Amino acid sequence: MDDCVFCNIVNHTIESQILFENERLIVIKDILPKAPVHLLIIPKKHILSITHTEKEDETLVGEMIVVAKEMAVKFGVADTGYKLIFNVGRDGGQVIPHLHLHLMGGKKLGE
């Protein structure tokens, strides 16, 4: 999708600091962080949101969580705690219509 920011990052047409990449996912730093560690785990497959996942995406969503756990270890927040958040739709706080998982940590985060 040419107008999708995350698709353009995935396709390397928009520059971003990619912290992790494999055949299915990339991880980048959030450009407007809400915590000292605020990463985005993004599938390369364009899926609008959790609402738009299909049965075939089950493994991909699971891999997003496993990679988030690995990034929490790598960025030193695994032992102290972190949040994983899927914002779904505009009313759920989703700004970019491409599935992504927020990993936030590095300070005590509010409820």
N, C-alpha and C positions, 0 to 999 in steps of 0.2 A: 504494500500500500504506500504509494508515493507521498501521501500527506501525513503519514503516521510517524511521529518523532521516534518512537522506539524501533519501528521497522527500519528507519533511516540509520539509526545507531547500529542495529544488527547488521545492516548491509554496508556499514562503514562509509556511508555518504555524509553523515554528520559525525564530527569528531567527538569522542568521549573517552574518558579514562576507564577502560575495561579492566576490571580486576580479576575476572575469571571468564573463560569462554570454552564451551565444548560444542558438539554438533547440534544441541537442542537449546542451550541456555547461554545468556550472558549475565554478568553482574557488574553494575556500575555504582558509583557514589551518587546519591541524590543531590541535585544542584541547589535545592533549598532544604538543607538538613534540619530536622527537628530534634536531633540528638547528636552527640559527638560521633557516634557510628550510625550512619543512616545509608543503607545500601538498598538497591533495587535488584531483585532477581527477576529476569525477564525472559520468557520463552521466545525463541526465534520464530516460532509459528505464530501468526497473527490470530489472536483470539481476543474478542472485545473485552470480556470480563469472565468472572467465575460463572455467571449466569449463562454464558455462551459455550461453556465446556461441554464436551460429549464424552461418552463412555471411553472412546479411544484416547482421550486426554488424561485419563486417570494416572497413568505412569508418569507422564510429564509433570503433572501437579505434585505428585509424590517426590519426584526428583527435585523440584523447586524447593521443597521443604528440607530435603537432605542437603542440598547445596547451601541453603541458608544456615543450617546447623554447622557445616564446615566453615563457612565464612565467619560465623560467630566465634569459633575457635581461633581462626586465623587473625581476627581483629581484636581478640582479647576480651570478649564480653560473655563468653560461654559460661564461665564460672560465676559471674556476678549477676547475670540475667539479661534478658533482651525480649523484645516484642516482635512477633511476626504478624503482619496485617495485610489482608486483602481488602482494599476498598472496592466496593461494587456499585457501579452506576454513579451518576452525578450526586444524588441525594446521599449516597454512601461515602462521598468524598473522593471518588475517582475522577481525576482531572484528565488523564490521557487514556483514551479508549483502546487500550491494549493491555491484556492481563499482565500484572506484575505483583510481586510480593515485596513488601517493605520489611527490612530487618533494622530495628532500632535498638541501640543500647549505649552504654558508656556513662550513664547517669541514671538515677532513680526516676523512672517515668511514671507520670500520673495514670490513674485508672481510666 
